[in-house]
Amino acid sequence: MLIKRIAVILLALAAASSAVVPNAKTLADSAHSEVKIPEGNQERVYCVGSVSKVYVTAAVMQLKDKGLVDLDAPVTDYIQDFKMADQRYKKITVRMLMNHTSGIMGSQFKNMMLYDDNDMSSYDELLSSLAVQRLKAEPGEYAAYCNDGFTLLQILVERVSGMSYTDYVVKNIAGRIGKENTGTPVNMFRNDSNAPV
């Protein structure tokens, strides 16, 4: 089997996101290991993880360009039911979520990131989980990697656009560039093109 080095711009969504790599026999991953792809249909869907943060950020920026989101406004302006045990949460802005300076603890990994499991309870329960948490730092004080901030941005996109996050990205990002096999676990789960694990 030939080794193909593939340069691909991955269009992806959500934490367990996917992208299609057309006509690939072997894919070199970020660690340069090789993954062989079975013969037959050569298009495979791959999870791209944190690359998906670019797409929720793009969605927020589209809403900003339409005048629907102010990056320096408190997140609570858009997600009224976002609360935390630490009252400093009211200072968290949209921009702080995007640049990892919100002060939120980081990541709740309860029942998530299973490749063949479409359980969205982690996403659905984020607001109630954050409601009992304290901040680890003053909002804006310093940057610390925070997945939960990007899940909050997904909720913001839903609240502002009136669409599900998946529908928003499919219509306003993937659809605009003609990508039909791009999505979130919501619309890509158990897709026949999912790469074997």
N, C-alpha and C positions, 0 to 999 in steps of 0.2 A: 504494500500500500504506500503510495507516495505521501510525503509529508508536505502539506501546504501551510505556508505561513499566511495567515489571514489578517489583513488589516480591516477592521470592521468598526464603524461607529455604531455603538449599541444604543438603541432606543429602548428605554426600560421604565418600569413603574414599580412603586411600592418596594418594600424590603425584600420580598422574594420574587423579583421581577424577571422578565424574560426578554430575549431577543432572538431573532431568527438569523442563522448563518447559512446562506444559500451555497449550494454546490460544494460543501466541505466534506472531505474524506477523513481528515485529521485536523483537529483544532489544537493549537498551542495555547495553553492558559497562561495566566500571569506568572506562574512559577515555571513556565516553559516545559511542563510535562505534556504528554500527548494523550488525547482521548480519541479512540477510534470510533468512527460512526458506521453503523450497519449499512449494507448495500440497500438499494431501493430508493425511496424518497430521500433526497440528499438535503432537504431543508430540515433543520433541527432547532428547537427552541431551547435556549439556555437561560438559567437564572443568572442575573448579573448583580444582585445584592446592592451594595451602596452606590453603584453607578446611577441607580434610580433617583438618588437625591437631586441630580441635575434636572430631572424631569419635573419633580414637584416644584423645584425652584423656578423652572421655566413657566410652569402653569401660574405660579404666583406673580411672576413678572408680567405675564400676559394680562392678568387682572389689574395689575398696577398700571400698565400702559393704557388700559381702558378707563382708568380713573376710579376703579372699584376698590383698590387696596392702597393704603398708605403704609409704606415699609416702616415708618417710624411711629406708627400708631400702636397702642397696646393691643396685644392679641385678644384681650377681652372685648374689644370693640367688635370683633368678628365672631368670636366663640364665647357667647355670654355665659354658657354653663362651664367654662374652664375656670376651675378654682383649685387652690392648693392650701395646705395647712399653714404655709408660710406666706404672710400678707405681701411680701415683696414680689410675688408672682404678678401683681397688677402692673409692675414696671416692665414686664417682658414685652418687647416689641416684635413685630413680624421679622424685621431685619435680624434681631438677636437669634431667632429660631434658625434663620438661614445661615448665619455665620458661627453657630455653635457657642454663643455667648449668653444664653438664656439663664444659666445657673441651674437648670433642671438636672437631676441626678444622672441621667444618661439613657438607659435602655431597659425597658421591661421586656424580658424574653419569655414570658409566660405563654406556653403552648403556641409557639410560633417557629418559623423557619424550618419546618419539616417539608421537604421537597414534594412529597406526594400526599399532602394533607391540606385541604382547603378550609381549614378552621380559621375563621376571621375573628374569633373571640378576643384575641389580644388587641386588635384594632378597635373593636366595639367597646372594650372595657378600659381603654386608655384614660378617659376623663375621670372615671371613678377611681382608678389607680392613682392618678396624679393628685386627686383631691385630698389624700391622706399623706402626701409626701411634703417634705421641706426642701428648700433649695440648698445646693451645696455651696453656692456663692451668690454674691450680689449680682443681679442681672446686669450684663455688660462689663463686668469686672475682668473676666478672662475667658479664653476659649477652652472648651473641653468637649470632646466628641459626644454627640447626643442624638441618638436615633429617635427618641421620643419627640424631639422638636420637629422632626420631619413628618412624623405621623400627625402631629398637630397641624402642620402646614397642609396635609391632605384634607383634614377636617375643615380647615379654613377655605380651601378651594371648593369643597362641597357646599359650605354655608353661603359663600359669596356667589357662586355660579348657579346654585340651585340644581346641580347635576351631581351624580355620583362621581367620585374621583376617577374611576375607570372610564365612565362615559365621557368625562371632560377630556381626558388625555387621548382617548381613541378619536374623538371628534376634532379637538383643537391642536393636537401635536402630531400623533401618528397619522391621522387622516389627511392632514395638510401636506404630508410628504409621501403619501401613498403607501404607508406601511400597514398591511392587513393583519399580520401575525405578531403584533406587539400588544402587550397587555399586562395586567396584574393577575394575581392568583384568582381573582374573581372571574375573569373571562378566559384565562389560559389553563385552568386546572384540568388535568387529564386530557390534555390536547394530544392527539396522536403524534404530533411532531416533537413532543418533549424529548430531549436528549436522554438516553438511558443513563442511569446513575450507577 
